[in-house]
Amino acid sequence: MLAERILKGVGSLRAEIARLLAEIVKVKKEIK
């Protein structure tokens, strides 16, 4: 179903964003 595919896409997008945020936080800590 299309709805299922969209939900999976949103879930993977959220995972990617969370990973990016984690990387940014790590870099900020290293800079300080």
C-alpha positions in Angstrom: 0.0 0.0 0.0 1.0 3.6 -0.7 0.3 4.7 2.9 2.7 2.1 4.3 5.4 3.1 1.9 5.0 6.8 2.9 5.1 5.9 6.6 8.3 3.8 6.1 9.8 6.8 4.2 9.0 9.2 7.0 10.4 6.7 9.6 13.7 6.4 7.7 13.8 10.2 7.2 13.5 10.7 11.0 16.2 8.2 11.6 18.5 10.1 9.1 17.7 13.4 10.8 18.4 11.9 14.3 21.7 10.6 13.1 22.6 14.0 11.6 21.7 15.7 14.9 23.8 13.3 16.8 26.8 14.0 14.5 26.3 17.8 15.0 26.2 17.5 18.7 29.4 15.4 18.7 31.2 18.0 16.5 30.1 20.8 18.7 31.4 19.1 21.8 34.7 18.5 20.1 35.0 22.2 19.1 34.4 23.3 22.7 
